[in-house]
Amino acid sequence: MGRNEEKARVALDAMKKLGFGRKQAIPVLKRLFRLFQQQWEPIEAESYRALADAILDDQLQANADADADANGNGGAGSVDGDEAPGQGQGQGQEPPEMSTSQPQTSGSRTDFRPSAPPPTTAIGAATLQMQMPPGAAPAQSSTPTPTLLSKQMMDADFLKDPKPEPPQPLDMDVQPGLILRSRNRNRHRASSSQFHDTNPQLISGDENRANQHHSRNTDMSVEPTSTTLINGTRSQVQEAPPLEIDVASSPGGEVKLSLKCSAHPSKLNMPDLEAVYKMVEDKYVRSGKLLPPDFTIRRLMAEICQGVVQLGTQHTDTVEHITQSDTVGNGSTSKHFESGPASSTLAQKQHLPLSRTTHDVDDISKGEENVKIPIANESGRGKCPPSFSYMPGNEIFQKAMVNISLARIGDEDCCVDCFGDCLSAPVPCACARDTGGEYAYTPDGLVKPEFIDKCISMNRFPEEHHKVFCRTCPLGRSRGKASPEPCRGHLVRKFIKECWSKCGCGMRCGNRVVQRGIGHNLQVFPTGNGRGWGLRTQDALPKGAFVCEYAGEILTCAEVDERAVENMKNARYTHTVVLDAGWCSGGALKDEEALCLDGTFYGNVGRFINHRCRDANLAMVPVQVETPDRHYYHAALFTSRKVEALEELTWDYGIDFEWEWEWESGLVKVFECLCGSKYCRGSRQLRHGSGSGSGNGNGKKRSRRGVPQQN
Ligand SMILES: C[S@@+](CC[C@H](N)C(=O)[O-])C[C@H]1O[C@@H](n2cnc3c(N)ncnc32)[C@H](O)[C@@H]1O
């Protein structure tokens, strides 16, 4: 018996003890196994809690289905082959291609409101279509449909099972994939998830329906991805069953979304969509408490339609509004392209036009932070920083893989038994293990001086600290060349691990600093010396004080590379931080695990912190909050010394200027450093006096590839 079979047997035995039979447990176990990427650890955690919960969920759902059946929403008769009223051609007889491309005459088919009486055919009367290729199995479901805009989602095998089970249509048993923020979470969600009523144009009635029928395959300029449809995260769709989402528009201006799910024809009756929505809302949305209580799937659909209309009706010839900017600090140009995204990750990807984000000069965070962060207007000319969307925490752009499931945090990695404030307990809890059995924070919420000093030393003298070298470095790999450059090494940085949701302590626990958010009065101000805007503190700060995170979109290195060239072309300030503090420690990284943060389009106030060589007054510390996976963490900035009121806050980006000069291309250049520090390594004088291009002193030519640093 192989390892997996043995593990499966033990899991099934455990479920048996809880009263769940094999028949009930096996499909759920398979699903979880796929979901957890064939890792047993999260399944086995807490005596198979995730597995037991999932089986219970299924049981509840089966009961709900049985109730629905009893109420006449698709009956057992259909499953047995009886044709339900209105089934017409029958699901097994009509090829899916026909059904997607041929007009339907039912009025309700083209109604964007799925409130019509529930259809009983598999190819239903609502816009949300469930299609079943005859004899559908995952592999067969990849048959392309004639629609122009379809995206095939991934599939997975379980234990090399020769006959994979037909996927269950709405069994999106996956992690929410969001980066949770405990602080202000509800407030933030409420403000960023304002759903609007469906655009009346989309549901304007019978006169529009006629136009829709013959325009099923009309081309559109927006490629849908399920990652943007649901929370904008890839981690959600990766483990979902095979899924296609089509978007089509008609010359009449209607836009239709079609969700195609594969299921075995003999097993599926089109369910009541209201029941489907409720099931998904209950299971994923409300139970996760990630969205406001009035969230509904229908609103989400309306939001999607509205997004399609909003982005799809703008014209590409207005993509960029060129304005004069007084903030460009690298001396290269004063032209600035105001093309920051308004609300959707699609926007950047497709380079669609975006409305200008207007800043609130009294609070650039627009209420997203605990404190107001004003924009100082020293010139009195009412100038504001270029537009971007304020986002207090990190969010996944598209391909990054961040798994924050609670099941991943084992009991040994949290403090279930703690209560109140861990710092006042006589013995440090498990959360202090990473910091040598002592908390990194003092009871005043400061990082201990010894800890911060080590972080500073690592930044200042990287060569004196331990580095690891990847066999194939994701940074080299991301350039997409056949033979990646050798790894330049990654510092093994000191992490702080904060207590989190699985811990027994409370939000006031002293080992929760970064997750509580910004606590000091900050101000964005024009530096006036060619470095654009900067950030300063309004009050004096002691050494070790948490200032803010560097927050932005979480991108893979490859995605950053794609953006870098374009940003440079557009003379944008770029704001990219490589999250490599834990690289190579856990084996080779996959592309989707080699992550960066980019605050260029979406970010928090950290994006205003300028670089200063060596004697900067902030230090970046990797802080682990929601996940023990060290390829994702929070880039937290703490004061490295006492800082005076109104002093600019700076951080040494760690750029190896000499190396950058040597290898900079016509496409990507490093900025000329204007930090004014006596230790400056990137000034114009140094550059021209340093004999740039002469190599690194050891006669070895170094590659331009490496750290896509800030710029
Ligand atoms: C994270 S942003 C800092 C905020 C930026 N000044 C702004 O106005 O948006 C990084 C960019 O600011 C500029 N910058 C930061 N530090 C600098 C320095 N010491 N000298 C010159 N430019 C600097 C560079 O263009 C860099 O790419």
The ligand as a Tripos MOL2 file, in Angstrom:
@<TRIPOS>MOLECULE
LIG
   27    29     1     0     0
SMALL
NO_CHARGES

@<TRIPOS>ATOM
      1 C1          8.3110   54.0480   -3.3220 C.3       1 LIG1
      2 S1          8.3940   55.4010   -4.3800 S.3       1 LIG1
      3 C2          8.5880   56.7090   -3.2730 C.3       1 LIG1
      4 C3          7.5440   57.7660   -3.4750 C.3       1 LIG1
      5 C4          7.7880   58.6650   -4.6370 C.3       1 LIG1
      6 N1          8.7580   59.6640   -4.2960 N.3       1 LIG1
      7 C5          6.5240   59.2830   -5.1460 C.2       1 LIG1
      8 O1          6.4520   60.4930   -5.2970 O.co2     1 LIG1
      9 O2          5.5960   58.5260   -5.4100 O.co2     1 LIG1
     10 C6          9.9500   55.0980   -5.0710 C.3       1 LIG1
     11 C7         10.3230   56.0700   -6.1560 C.3       1 LIG1
     12 O3         10.5810   57.3480   -5.6300 O.3       1 LIG1
     13 C8         11.7700   57.9050   -6.1930 C.3       1 LIG1
     14 N2         12.8040   57.9460   -5.1580 N.ar      1 LIG1
     15 C9         12.7740   57.3470   -3.9590 C.ar      1 LIG1
     16 N3         13.8790   57.6000   -3.2620 N.ar      1 LIG1
     17 C10        14.6480   58.3710   -4.0390 C.ar      1 LIG1
     18 C11        15.9470   58.9410   -3.8720 C.ar      1 LIG1
     19 N4         16.6660   58.7500   -2.7940 N.pl3     1 LIG1
     20 N5         16.4180   59.6520   -4.8880 N.ar      1 LIG1
     21 C12        15.7150   59.8620   -6.0060 C.ar      1 LIG1
     22 N6         14.4920   59.3430   -6.2150 N.ar      1 LIG1
     23 C13        13.9740   58.6150   -5.2520 C.ar      1 LIG1
     24 C14        12.1960   56.9340   -7.2660 C.3       1 LIG1
     25 O4         11.6600   57.3490   -8.4930 O.3       1 LIG1
     26 C15        11.5760   55.6240   -6.8330 C.3       1 LIG1
     27 O5         11.3120   54.7780   -7.8980 O.3       1 LIG1
@<TRIPOS>BOND
     1     1     2 1
     2     2     3 1
     3     2    10 1
     4     3     4 1
     5     4     5 1
     6     5     6 1
     7     5     7 1
     8     7     8 2
     9     7     9 1
    10    10    11 1
    11    11    12 1
    12    11    26 1
    13    12    13 1
    14    13    14 1
    15    13    24 1
    16    14    15 ar
    17    14    23 ar
    18    15    16 ar
    19    16    17 ar
    20    17    18 ar
    21    17    23 ar
    22    18    19 1
    23    18    20 ar
    24    20    21 ar
    25    21    22 ar
    26    22    23 ar
    27    24    25 1
    28    24    26 1
    29    26    27 1
@<TRIPOS>SUBSTRUCTURE
     1 LIG1         1 GROUP 0 **** ****
